[in-house]
Amino acid sequence: MIHTTEGTLTERQEARRGRILAATAELANSGGFDAVQMREVADRANVALGTLYRYFPSKVHLLLAALHDRLTLLHETLRERPPTEPTPGGRVASTLLRAFRALQREPHLAEAMLRALHSAGRAASPDVDEVSRLTTTIIVDAMSPTEPHPAAVRVIEHTWHATLITWLAGRATIPQVHQDIETACRLADLPPQ
């Protein structure tokens, strides 16, 4: 869990955090990054503005937490239903294409989360690092039981982000996204160093 108050959350605090992130996703899904305003999030989540700021100091932090939660859900789903392709590259491509299909259903939210990821300042660096670690974990777990090639994992992750950005900007078609992801994921078939 990223950028929330220190320590373990109580059940009530976890419910409040969930309402906050649900409100964030609703706003972002209706109008992208600019639609996420702290006061509006607080109102929709039925929390005081000061409480919202204690949990998340900015909308970038909110959107990074929403991204992290969606990646966590993807990771849990993959553990329950792992990809079955015979090669590591095929399993990683299947995993990332599954995630891409989910993003296609909510393009404004996807744009908002990725914009937050790529525009985050120093204050949000720990959250960006946590999102990156989780993305890496998802890629490595999809490769399992194959030992990952570290450079291949990094290139796949970078390609994944770049491909999403070009798709969201309207500079890549869905077939191009699929082709780019599948091409990059073939690097997962390299032997470990």
Secondary structure, 3 states (H helix, E strand, C coil): CCCCCCCCCCHHHHHHHHHHHHHHHHHHHHHCHHHCCHHHHHHHHCCCHHHHHHHCCCHHHHHHHHHHHHHHHHHHHHHHCCCCCCCHHHHHHHHHHHHHHHHHHCHHHHHHHHHHHHHCCHHHHHHHHHHHHHHHHHHHHHHCCCCCCHHHHHHHHHHHHHHHHHHHCCCCCHHHHHHHHHHHHHHHHCCCC
